[in-house]
């Protein structure tokens, strides 16, 4: 994607006075929503053949405990050569102003790029976005599309850390931080529809989104399959056929431990009694409504 007028682009070179350090809290984890991920992949598919990678701005929210939630993203025009990298500043700020009018709560949290190559230009771009997100640190989302041979598709998140006694913008180490993909209930139908598309694009047919009952049936089936896999894994570990993984064991303990404690403390019986009480009150209200309607018919006759 070519840059706009030369006057709207800024060349990021090693002429800054130093690395921009921010006193804000360091991000501890990153959560990416499907809308932002699809925007990045769409930008990558629409790139020029001469571009090795594309970059853009990440928008989202921050929490007080350092968690960053990436909700949307937009492309930024840029150009890279062997001598320099140029970013269209005017386009970046215009797009942010437009997004900010629609979603005032979303702010700039960092930037993204495709591919797994983190070089000096990446450090310069990181320094630029750190200035945009001050006083908070900017995150960098690296999306590997899996196109290159030997590379697997995936998403990784980083934060920049200055290196040296007198840090410079080009001297930056990218420190990885936990990253996960998350979608809410409203996005479940769209994701299920995309994942259920035929493998052959020529024979693809558009189907209506699944109903709530169908989604419930699929969710229960997926839950049953996951429980079967977990049970098979645990039985294999107990039988000595497979070497147990401590990380998986801790995850299972965290996921199933609270439920077991609730059962032991009688929480299940308490919730069951609440459900029966609500059902009883609903039946009582229904009976009273029927009696009232019949009394009204008797008085009218």
C-alpha positions as CSV (number, residue, x, y, z in Angstrom):
1,X,0.0,0.0,0.0
2,X,1.7,3.2,-1.1
3,X,2.1,6.2,1.1
4,X,0.2,9.4,0.5
5,X,1.7,12.8,-0.2
6,X,5.3,13.1,0.9
7,X,4.5,15.9,3.2
8,X,2.3,13.7,5.4
9,X,4.9,11.1,6.0
10,X,7.6,11.1,8.7
11,X,10.8,9.2,8.3
12,X,11.8,7.3,11.4
13,X,15.5,7.6,11.6
14,X,18.1,7.3,14.3
15,X,18.1,11.0,15.1
16,X,15.9,11.1,18.2
17,X,17.5,12.3,21.4
18,X,16.9,8.9,23.1
19,X,14.5,6.1,23.9
20,X,11.2,7.4,25.2
21,X,10.7,5.8,28.6
22,X,7.2,6.0,30.1
23,X,6.4,5.8,33.8
24,X,3.1,4.0,33.2
25,X,2.4,0.5,34.4
26,X,4.0,-2.3,32.3
27,X,1.3,-4.4,30.5
28,X,1.0,-7.8,32.0
29,X,-1.2,-9.5,29.4
30,X,-3.0,-8.8,26.1
31,X,-6.4,-10.0,25.0
32,X,-7.2,-9.8,21.3
33,X,-10.8,-9.8,20.0
34,X,-11.7,-11.4,16.6
35,X,-12.7,-8.0,15.0
36,X,-9.1,-6.7,15.4
37,X,-7.6,-10.0,14.2
38,X,-9.7,-10.0,11.1
39,X,-8.9,-6.4,10.3
40,X,-5.2,-7.2,10.5
41,X,-5.6,-10.3,8.2
42,X,-7.6,-8.3,5.8
43,X,-4.9,-5.6,5.6
44,X,-2.3,-8.3,5.0
45,X,-4.4,-9.8,2.1
46,X,-4.8,-6.4,0.5
47,X,-1.1,-5.5,0.6
48,X,1.0,-4.8,-2.5
49,X,3.2,-7.6,-3.7
50,X,6.3,-5.5,-3.0
51,X,5.5,-5.3,0.7
52,X,7.0,-7.9,3.0
53,X,4.9,-6.9,6.0
54,X,2.1,-4.4,6.9
55,X,1.7,-2.4,10.1
56,X,-1.1,-0.6,11.8
57,X,-2.5,0.8,15.0
58,X,-4.2,-1.1,17.8
59,X,-7.1,0.4,19.7
60,X,-8.6,-0.9,22.9
61,X,-8.7,-0.4,26.7
62,X,-6.4,-0.7,29.7
63,X,-7.1,-1.9,33.2
64,X,-5.5,-0.9,36.4
65,X,-3.8,-4.2,36.8
66,X,-1.9,-3.9,33.5
67,X,-4.3,-6.0,31.3
68,X,-4.7,-4.6,27.7
69,X,-7.7,-5.5,25.6
70,X,-7.3,-5.0,21.9
71,X,-10.8,-4.4,20.4
72,X,-10.1,-3.0,16.9
73,X,-7.3,-2.0,14.6
74,X,-6.7,0.0,11.5
75,X,-4.0,0.0,8.8
76,X,-1.3,2.6,8.6
77,X,0.5,3.5,5.4
78,X,4.2,2.9,5.6
79,X,7.2,2.2,3.4
80,X,10.4,0.4,4.2
81,X,13.7,0.4,2.4
82,X,17.2,-0.7,3.2
83,X,18.0,2.9,4.4
84,X,14.9,4.1,6.2
85,X,11.3,3.5,7.2
86,X,8.5,6.1,6.7
87,X,5.1,6.2,8.4
88,X,2.2,8.4,7.3
89,X,1.5,10.4,10.4
90,X,-1.4,12.4,9.0
91,X,-3.2,9.3,7.9
92,X,-2.6,7.7,11.3
93,X,-4.0,10.6,13.3
94,X,-6.9,11.1,10.9
95,X,-8.0,7.5,11.2
96,X,-7.6,7.6,15.0
97,X,-9.8,10.7,15.2
98,X,-12.5,9.0,13.2
99,X,-12.4,5.9,15.4
100,X,-12.4,8.0,18.5
101,X,-15.6,9.7,17.5
102,X,-17.3,6.4,17.1
103,X,-15.8,4.7,20.2
104,X,-14.6,7.3,22.6
105,X,-13.5,4.7,25.2
106,X,-11.0,3.1,22.8
107,X,-7.5,4.6,22.9
108,X,-4.2,3.7,21.2
109,X,-2.6,0.8,23.0
110,X,0.1,-0.1,20.5
111,X,0.7,-1.3,17.0
112,X,0.8,-4.5,15.0
113,X,2.9,-6.0,12.2
114,X,2.7,-9.2,10.2
115,X,5.6,-11.7,10.1
116,X,8.0,-12.7,12.8
117,X,11.0,-10.4,11.9
118,X,11.8,-7.9,14.7
119,X,14.6,-5.6,13.5
120,X,15.8,-2.1,14.0
121,X,12.9,-0.6,12.1
122,X,10.6,-2.4,14.5
123,X,12.4,-0.7,17.4
124,X,12.0,2.7,15.8
125,X,8.2,2.1,15.2
126,X,7.9,0.9,18.8
127,X,9.5,4.1,20.0
128,X,7.1,6.2,17.9
129,X,4.0,4.4,19.3
130,X,5.4,4.7,22.8
131,X,5.2,8.5,22.3
132,X,1.6,8.1,21.1
133,X,0.5,6.0,24.1
134,X,2.4,8.0,26.8
135,X,2.4,7.8,29.8
136,X,1.6,4.1,29.2
137,X,3.8,1.6,27.4
138,X,2.9,0.6,23.9
139,X,2.4,-3.1,23.0
140,X,3.5,-4.7,19.8
141,X,1.3,-7.5,18.3
142,X,3.2,-9.8,15.9
143,X,0.9,-11.8,13.7
144,X,2.5,-14.7,11.9
145,X,0.3,-15.6,8.9
146,X,2.0,-19.0,8.4
147,X,2.7,-18.2,4.7
148,X,6.5,-18.6,5.1
149,X,7.8,-22.2,5.0
150,X,8.5,-23.6,8.4
151,X,6.5,-20.9,10.2
152,X,3.3,-21.6,12.0
153,X,0.4,-19.2,12.2
154,X,0.1,-17.5,15.6
155,X,-0.1,-14.3,17.5
156,X,2.5,-13.0,20.0
157,X,2.6,-9.8,22.1
158,X,5.6,-7.8,23.1
159,X,6.6,-4.7,25.0
160,X,9.7,-2.7,24.4
161,X,12.6,-2.4,26.8
162,X,15.5,0.0,26.3
163,X,19.1,-1.4,26.3
164,X,22.3,0.4,27.2
165,X,23.5,3.1,29.6
166,X,22.2,5.8,27.2
167,X,19.3,4.1,25.4
168,X,18.6,5.0,21.8
169,X,15.4,4.4,19.8
170,X,17.0,1.7,17.7
171,X,18.3,-0.1,20.8
172,X,15.3,-2.0,22.0
173,X,14.6,-5.5,23.2
174,X,11.1,-6.9,22.7
175,X,10.0,-8.7,25.8
176,X,7.2,-11.2,25.3
177,X,4.0,-11.0,27.4
178,X,1.1,-13.4,27.6
179,X,-1.4,-13.1,24.8
180,X,-4.8,-14.8,24.2
181,X,-7.6,-14.6,21.7
182,X,-11.1,-14.1,23.3
183,X,-14.6,-13.6,21.9
184,X,-17.8,-12.8,23.6
185,X,-21.2,-14.4,23.2
186,X,-22.4,-12.0,20.5
187,X,-19.4,-13.0,18.3
188,X,-19.9,-16.7,18.7
189,X,-22.5,-17.1,15.9
190,X,-20.3,-15.3,13.4
191,X,-17.2,-17.3,14.3
192,X,-19.1,-20.6,14.1
193,X,-20.4,-19.6,10.7
194,X,-16.9,-18.8,9.4
195,X,-15.4,-22.0,10.8
196,X,-18.2,-24.1,9.3
197,X,-17.5,-22.7,5.7
198,X,-16.6,-25.4,3.1
199,X,-12.9,-25.9,2.4
200,X,-13.4,-25.4,-1.3
201,X,-14.2,-21.7,-1.9
202,X,-15.8,-22.5,-5.3
203,X,-18.5,-24.6,-3.6
204,X,-19.0,-22.3,-0.7
205,X,-22.7,-21.5,0.1
206,X,-23.9,-19.0,2.6
207,X,-26.1,-20.4,5.3
208,X,-28.2,-18.8,7.9
209,X,-26.7,-18.3,11.4
210,X,-27.4,-21.0,13.9
211,X,-30.3,-20.6,16.3
212,X,-29.8,-20.4,20.1
213,X,-30.9,-24.0,20.5
214,X,-28.4,-25.2,17.8
215,X,-25.6,-23.2,19.5
216,X,-26.5,-24.8,22.8
217,X,-26.4,-28.3,21.2
218,X,-23.0,-27.6,19.7
219,X,-21.6,-26.2,22.9
220,X,-22.7,-29.2,24.9
221,X,-21.2,-31.5,22.2
222,X,-17.9,-29.6,22.3
223,X,-17.9,-29.7,26.1
224,X,-18.6,-33.5,26.1
225,X,-15.7,-34.0,23.6
226,X,-13.3,-31.9,25.7
227,X,-14.2,-33.8,28.9
228,X,-13.6,-37.1,27.0
229,X,-10.1,-35.9,25.9
230,X,-9.3,-34.8,29.5
231,X,-10.5,-38.0,30.9
232,X,-8.5,-40.0,28.4
233,X,-5.4,-38.0,29.2
234,X,-5.8,-38.4,32.9
235,X,-6.3,-42.1,32.6
236,X,-3.2,-42.4,30.4
237,X,-1.1,-40.5,32.9
238,X,-2.4,-42.7,35.8
239,X,-1.6,-45.8,33.8
240,X,1.9,-44.6,33.1
241,X,1.4,-44.6,29.3
242,X,2.0,-40.9,29.0
243,X,4.3,-38.6,31.0
244,X,2.2,-36.1,32.9
245,X,2.6,-32.3,32.3
246,X,2.8,-30.2,35.4
247,X,1.3,-27.2,33.6
248,X,-1.7,-29.2,32.4
249,X,-2.2,-30.6,35.9
250,X,-2.2,-27.1,37.5
251,X,-4.6,-25.9,34.8
252,X,-7.0,-28.8,35.5
253,X,-6.7,-28.1,39.2
254,X,-7.5,-24.4,38.8
255,X,-10.4,-25.2,36.5
256,X,-12.0,-28.1,38.4
257,X,-10.8,-27.3,41.9
258,X,-13.3,-24.5,42.7
259,X,-16.2,-26.7,41.5
260,X,-15.2,-29.5,43.7
261,X,-14.9,-27.2,46.7
262,X,-18.3,-25.8,46.0
263,X,-19.8,-29.3,46.0
264,X,-18.1,-30.1,49.3
265,X,-19.4,-26.9,50.9
266,X,-23.0,-27.6,49.9
267,X,-23.1,-24.8,47.3
268,X,-24.6,-27.1,44.8
269,X,-27.5,-27.9,47.1
270,X,-28.0,-24.2,47.8
271,X,-28.2,-23.4,44.1
272,X,-30.5,-26.3,43.5
273,X,-32.8,-25.0,46.3
274,X,-32.8,-21.5,44.7
275,X,-33.7,-23.0,41.3
276,X,-36.6,-25.0,42.8
277,X,-37.9,-22.0,44.6
278,X,-37.9,-19.9,41.5
279,X,-39.7,-22.7,39.6
280,X,-42.3,-23.0,42.5
281,X,-42.9,-19.3,42.5
282,X,-43.4,-19.3,38.7
283,X,-45.9,-22.1,38.9
284,X,-47.7,-20.3,41.7
285,X,-48.0,-17.1,39.7
286,X,-49.3,-19.0,36.7
287,X,-51.9,-20.7,38.8
288,X,-53.1,-17.5,40.3
289,X,-53.4,-15.9,36.9
290,X,-55.5,-18.8,35.6
291,X,-57.8,-18.6,38.7
292,X,-58.2,-14.8,38.3
293,X,-59.1,-15.2,34.6
294,X,-61.7,-17.8,35.4
295,X,-63.2,-15.7,38.1
296,X,-63.5,-12.8,35.7
297,X,-65.3,-15.0,33.2
298,X,-67.8,-16.2,36.0
299,X,-68.6,-12.6,37.0
300,X,-69.1,-11.6,33.4
301,X,-71.6,-14.4,32.8
